[in-house]
Amino acid sequence: MQEDFLHYVWQHQYFDKTSLQTEDGQPITVLRPGQRNPDAGPDFLNARLQLGEVEWNGAVEIHIRASDWHRHQHQTDLKYDQVVLHVVYTADQEVARTDNSVVPALALSSRIAPPLLATYERLREQPPEAALPCAPLLTRVSELTRTMMTGRTLMERVEQKADLITALHQQQGQDWEATSWHALAAAFGFQKNTEPMARLAKALPLSVVRRHRHDARQLAALVFGQAGFLEDAGPTDAYLQDLRQEFGFLRHKYNLSGTALAPHDWNFLRLRPANFPTVRLAQLTGLLHARPTLFDVLLSARDIRALEQFFATPLPEYWQTHYRPGKAGKVAVLGRSSIHLLVTNLVVPLRVAYAHYVGNPEQVEAAVALLDQLPAEQNHVLDVYELAGFRNATAADSQGLLALHRRYCEPRQCVRCAIGGSILRQR
């Protein structure tokens, strides 16, 4: 058993309250169980209880065993002096606050219905390879409950990404164009190279990019030079030699020495040539050269077609036939599937962050609605949910299912999931 199960039982009062009393015999009436505390301190705050003749307002702390109070050092933590009831599965020890006053305890081991506990254990004990622990029990869950839960997880996932954009906006002095540059660069990493792409954006200030956007040669020299692919020991041909020379001048002009990445910072392993970071850098360079501004279009493009046109820009000529410096091979422009990922991971969170910034909830809805215009994603995780009967028709569905998997199913947070809660209620 995990504490999260007892949290669930206490929050929803799913236990036998007949002749409810503390371990020392005081009658208990739960007037309000309190609210879950997301921060450090007791588990539930603002609880309202009657113990014997006295009504108490305070906190409730929950443990599997009462002795966990000492194991967690609560007896020396002033935050736990506000605890008015210690809810435990097994009361194996009396505990006290910092002033040595005893904390009343309620033991639930004999008050939880065995079928409820058995259902919870069945969910928890599914093997790690079981991506969807409730799969054998899903017939008990209505389509409405599934839809509501994936809608909730979709918004959780979008808001989590938007929070990262908001933090980036603060770091960039509330400059939305600079925020767009940093977010765009990171998004062009497509997971495998997100971190070095983000570092590149820091190593190549937007102010420098702006001055050379009109000159494809200088822009390529800055991007590939700061990415570390124009080192003297690297491949040499006429184009690279020219870029090397130009980058040497620009690096000195803008005092960029010491900030460039190195080739070993980039991940090529298990990537197809079309996904090589050098190809992504070339695509990013083409986009920066073709689009004088980023934020206005990313914010205002009306539909997916407009965004596809924004991202579908020509590659610099050399990079149309080279997938690495000095390595010949035909290279395609940014594909539709990659553009759709950029919409999902960049455009939608950026718009949601901006909507929160200006206080316009309607813009949040409009931003998320873009995901309904995109096709569903396909991978082995989503396959499991589709086989279990979950809808996966658009990118909105895919994002909701991925969030459901990563935030609830994989860590076995069934008691915090509406689907798991529905199963447990039908014990």
C-alpha positions in Angstrom: 0.0 0.0 0.0 1.1 3.6 -0.7 0.2 6.7 1.2 -1.6 8.1 -1.9 -4.3 5.4 -1.4 -4.9 6.7 2.2 -5.0 10.2 0.8 -7.7 9.2 -1.6 -9.6 7.3 1.1 -9.5 10.3 3.5 -10.3 12.9 0.8 -13.4 11.1 -0.4 -14.2 9.6 3.0 -14.3 6.1 1.6 -14.2 4.3 5.0 -16.7 3.1 7.6 -17.5 6.0 9.9 -19.7 3.9 12.3 -18.7 4.8 15.9 -15.7 6.6 14.6 -13.2 7.3 17.4 -9.5 8.0 18.0 -7.1 5.4 19.4 -7.7 6.9 22.9 -11.5 6.6 22.6 -12.6 10.2 21.6 -15.6 10.2 19.3 -14.8 11.8 15.9 -17.1 13.7 13.5 -15.6 14.8 10.2 -17.1 18.1 9.4 -14.6 18.9 6.6 -11.7 16.7 5.6 -9.6 19.6 4.4 -7.8 20.4 1.1 -4.8 18.6 -0.3 -1.6 20.5 0.4 0.6 20.6 -2.7 3.5 22.1 -0.7 5.7 21.0 2.2 3.9 20.4 5.4 0.8 18.4 6.5 -1.1 16.5 3.9 -4.5 18.2 4.3 -5.1 21.8 5.4 -8.2 23.6 6.8 -9.8 20.4 8.1 -12.8 20.8 10.5 -13.3 18.0 13.0 -15.1 17.4 16.2 -13.2 15.4 18.7 -15.3 14.5 21.7 -16.9 17.8 22.8 -14.4 20.1 21.1 -14.5 21.3 17.5 -11.0 21.7 15.9 -9.8 23.5 12.8 -6.4 22.5 11.6 -4.4 20.0 9.5 -4.5 16.3 9.0 -1.4 14.2 8.4 -1.6 10.8 6.9 0.8 7.8 7.2 0.8 4.1 6.6 2.1 3.5 10.1 1.9 6.0 12.9 5.7 5.5 13.5 6.3 7.2 10.1 5.7 10.4 12.0 9.1 9.9 13.7 10.7 8.4 10.6 9.9 11.7 8.8 11.1 13.8 11.7 7.7 15.6 12.1 8.2 15.7 15.9 10.8 18.4 15.4 9.1 20.4 12.6 6.9 23.3 13.7 4.7 23.0 10.6 3.3 19.8 12.0 2.2 21.5 15.3 -1.1 22.4 13.4 -2.0 18.8 13.0 -5.2 18.0 14.8 -5.6 14.4 13.6 -3.1 11.7 12.5 -4.8 9.4 10.1 -3.0 6.1 9.7 -3.5 2.6 8.4 -1.8 1.0 11.5 -1.5 2.8 14.8 1.7 1.2 16.0 3.0 4.2 18.1 1.7 7.3 19.9 3.2 10.5 18.5 3.5 14.1 19.7 4.1 17.6 18.5 7.2 19.7 19.2 5.6 20.7 22.6 5.2 17.0 23.5 1.3 17.2 23.2 0.0 14.0 21.9 -1.6 14.0 18.4 -4.9 12.1 18.3 -4.8 9.2 15.9 -7.4 7.5 13.7 -6.6 4.0 12.4 -8.3 2.9 9.2 -7.1 -0.7 8.8 -10.4 -2.2 10.0 -12.6 0.5 8.3 -11.6 0.2 4.6 -13.8 -2.2 2.7 -11.7 -5.2 1.5 -13.0 -5.0 -2.1 -11.8 -1.3 -2.3 -8.4 -2.2 -1.1 -8.2 -5.3 -3.3 -9.1 -3.2 -6.4 -6.4 -0.7 -5.5 -3.8 -3.4 -5.0 -4.8 -5.0 -8.3 -4.1 -1.6 -10.1 -0.8 -1.1 -8.2 0.5 -4.6 -8.7 0.3 -4.6 -12.5 3.8 -5.4 -13.8 6.0 -2.5 -15.0 5.6 -3.5 -18.7 1.8 -3.1 -18.3 1.5 0.5 -19.8 -2.1 0.7 -18.9 -2.6 -0.9 -15.4 -6.4 -0.5 -15.5 -6.8 -2.2 -18.9 -8.5 -5.3 -17.5 -11.1 -3.1 -15.7 -11.8 -0.5 -18.3 -15.2 -2.0 -19.2 -16.4 -0.5 -15.9 -15.6 3.1 -17.1 -17.9 5.2 -19.2 -16.8 6.9 -22.4 -17.6 10.2 -20.8 -15.2 9.6 -18.0 -12.4 8.6 -20.4 -13.0 11.7 -22.5 -13.1 14.1 -19.6 -9.9 12.6 -18.2 -7.9 12.9 -21.5 -9.3 16.4 -21.9 -7.9 17.2 -18.4 -4.6 15.7 -19.1 -4.3 17.5 -22.4 -4.7 20.8 -20.7 -2.2 19.8 -18.0 0.3 19.0 -20.7 -0.3 22.2 -22.6 -0.1 24.3 -19.4 3.1 22.6 -18.3 4.7 23.5 -21.7 3.3 27.1 -21.5 4.8 27.5 -18.0 8.2 26.8 -19.5 7.6 29.5 -22.1 6.5 31.9 -19.4 9.7 31.3 -17.4 11.7 31.8 -20.6 9.8 35.1 -21.2 10.9 36.3 -17.7 14.5 35.3 -18.4 14.4 37.3 -21.7 13.2 40.5 -20.0 9.6 40.0 -21.2 10.7 40.3 -24.8 8.4 38.1 -26.8 10.5 38.1 -29.9 13.6 36.9 -28.0 11.4 34.4 -26.2 10.3 33.1 -29.6 13.9 32.7 -30.8 14.9 30.7 -27.8 11.8 28.5 -27.8 12.1 28.0 -31.6 15.7 26.9 -31.4 14.9 24.4 -28.6 12.0 23.1 -30.5 14.2 22.5 -33.5 16.1 20.0 -31.4 13.2 17.6 -31.7 13.9 15.9 -28.3 17.2 14.3 -29.2 19.0 17.7 -29.5 16.7 20.0 -27.5 19.4 20.8 -24.9 22.2 21.8 -27.3 19.8 23.8 -29.5 18.7 25.7 -26.4 22.4 26.3 -25.6 23.0 27.6 -29.1 20.2 30.2 -28.7 22.0 31.4 -25.6 25.3 31.5 -27.5 23.9 33.4 -30.4 22.0 36.4 -29.2 18.9 37.5 -31.1 20.4 41.0 -31.5 23.2 39.4 -33.6 20.8 37.2 -35.6 18.7 40.3 -36.4 21.6 42.2 -37.9 22.5 39.4 -40.3 19.2 37.8 -41.2 19.3 39.4 -44.6 22.6 37.8 -45.5 22.3 34.0 -45.9 26.1 33.5 -45.9 26.7 35.5 -42.7 23.7 33.9 -41.0 24.9 30.4 -41.8 28.4 31.3 -40.6 27.0 32.5 -37.2 24.7 29.5 -36.8 27.1 26.7 -37.8 30.1 28.5 -36.2 28.4 28.9 -32.8 27.2 25.3 -33.1 30.8 24.2 -33.4 30.8 22.8 -36.9 33.3 25.2 -38.4 36.3 24.2 -36.3 39.7 24.4 -38.1 40.1 20.6 -37.7 36.8 19.8 -39.4 36.1 19.0 -43.0 37.2 21.6 -45.6 35.7 22.6 -49.0 35.3 26.0 -50.6 31.9 26.7 -48.9 33.1 25.7 -45.4 36.3 27.5 -45.8 34.4 30.7 -46.7 32.1 30.2 -43.7 35.0 29.6 -41.5 36.6 32.9 -42.6 33.4 34.8 -42.2 32.7 33.3 -38.8 36.2 34.3 -37.6 35.4 37.9 -38.4 31.9 37.9 -36.9 33.1 36.0 -33.8 35.7 38.7 -33.1 33.2 41.5 -33.9 30.6 40.3 -31.5 33.0 38.9 -28.9 31.5 35.4 -29.3 34.7 33.6 -28.4 34.3 30.9 -25.7 30.5 30.6 -26.1 30.4 28.2 -29.1 29.4 24.6 -28.7 31.5 21.7 -29.9 30.6 18.9 -32.4 30.6 16.3 -29.5 27.7 18.3 -27.9 25.4 17.1 -30.6 23.6 13.8 -30.8 23.8 11.9 -34.1 23.4 8.4 -32.6 20.4 6.4 -33.9 19.2 9.3 -36.0 18.4 9.1 -39.7 20.3 11.7 -41.8 17.1 13.7 -42.3 17.0 14.2 -38.5 20.7 15.0 -38.0 21.3 18.2 -36.0 23.2 19.7 -38.9 20.1 19.3 -41.1 18.0 20.9 -38.4 20.5 23.8 -38.1 20.3 24.3 -41.9 16.5 24.3 -41.7 16.6 26.8 -38.9 19.0 29.0 -40.8 16.7 29.0 -43.8 13.8 29.9 -41.6 15.6 32.8 -40.0 16.7 34.1 -43.3 13.3 34.0 -44.9 11.2 35.3 -42.0 12.1 38.7 -40.7 10.0 38.3 -37.5 9.0 35.2 -35.5 6.6 36.1 -32.8 4.0 38.0 -34.8 3.4 35.1 -37.2 3.6 32.4 -34.6 1.0 34.3 -32.7 -1.3 35.4 -35.5 -1.3 32.6 -38.1 -4.9 31.6 -38.4 -4.7 28.0 -39.2 -2.4 25.0 -39.7 -2.0 25.8 -43.4 -0.6 29.3 -42.6 1.8 27.8 -40.1 2.9 25.1 -42.6 3.7 27.9 -45.1 5.6 29.8 -42.4 7.9 26.9 -41.6 8.3 25.5 -45.1 11.3 27.7 -46.2 14.1 26.8 -48.6 17.4 25.4 -47.3 20.7 27.3 -47.9 22.0 26.0 -51.2 24.9 24.0 -49.8 22.7 22.2 -47.3 20.4 21.0 -50.0 23.1 18.5 -50.9 24.9 18.0 -47.6 23.6 16.5 -44.4 26.9 17.0 -42.6 29.8 19.4 -43.3 31.7 17.9 -46.2 29.3 14.9 -46.4 27.2 14.9 -49.6 23.6 13.7 -49.7 20.2 15.0 -50.7 18.4 16.9 -47.9 14.7 17.7 -47.9 13.1 20.8 -46.5 11.3 20.6 -43.2 8.5 17.9 -43.6 4.9 18.3 -42.6 5.2 15.9 -39.7 8.1 17.9 -38.2 6.1 21.1 -38.7 3.2 19.6 -36.9 5.5 18.8 -34.0 6.6 22.4 -34.0 3.0 23.5 -33.8 2.4 21.1 -30.9 5.5 21.8 -28.9 6.1 25.5 -29.8 3.2 27.4 -31.3 0.4 26.1 -29.0 2.4 26.6 -25.7 3.7 30.0 -26.9 0.1 31.2 -27.6 -1.2 29.8 -24.3 1.6 31.6 -22.4 0.8 34.8 -24.2 -2.9 34.4 -23.5 -2.1 34.1 -19.8 0.2 37.1 -20.1 -2.6 39.4 -21.5 -5.3 37.7 -19.5 -7.4 36.4 -22.4 -8.8 32.9 -21.7 -10.4 32.7 -25.1 -7.0 32.8 -26.7 -6.1 29.7 -24.7 -9.1 27.8 -26.2 -8.2 29.0 -29.7 -4.6 27.9 -29.2 -5.5 24.4 -28.0 -8.0 24.1 -30.8 -5.1 24.1 -33.3 -4.3 20.6 -32.1 -7.7 19.4 -33.4 -6.5 20.4 -36.9 -3.5 18.1 -36.7 -3.5 14.4 -37.4 -3.0 12.0 -34.5 0.5 10.9 -33.5 1.4 7.2 -33.7 3.8 5.4 -31.4 4.0 2.2 -29.3 2.5 4.0 -26.2 -0.5 5.3 -28.1 -1.0 1.9 -29.7 -1.8 0.5 -26.2 -4.4 3.1 -25.5 -6.0 2.7 -29.0 -6.3 -1.0 -28.4 -8.0 -0.4 -25.1 -10.6 1.7 -26.9 -9.4 5.3 -26.3 -10.0 7.8 -29.1 -6.8 8.9 -31.0 -8.1 10.8 -34.0 -6.2 14.2 -33.7 -3.1 15.6 -32.1 -5.3 16.8 -29.2 -6.2 13.2 -28.4 -2.6 12.1 -28.7 -1.3 14.8 -26.4 -4.0 14.0 -23.8 -3.2 10.3 -24.0 0.6 10.8 -23.7 0.0 13.0 -20.6 -2.3 10.4 -19.1 0.4 7.8 -19.6 3.3 9.8 -18.2 1.6 11.6 -15.3 -0.8 8.9 -14.1 -0.5 5.4 -15.7 3.3 5.0 -15.7 3.8 6.2 -12.1 0.6 4.3 -11.1 -1.2 7.4 -9.8 -4.5 5.7 -10.3 -6.1 7.3 -7.3 -5.5 10.8 -8.8 -7.0 9.7 -12.1 -10.7 10.1 -12.9 -10.6 6.7 -14.6 -9.0 5.0 -11.7 -11.3 6.7 -9.3 -14.3 5.5 -11.3 -13.0 1.9 -11.1 -12.4 2.2 -7.3 -15.9 3.7 -6.7 -17.4 0.7 -8.3 -15.7 -1.7 -6.0 
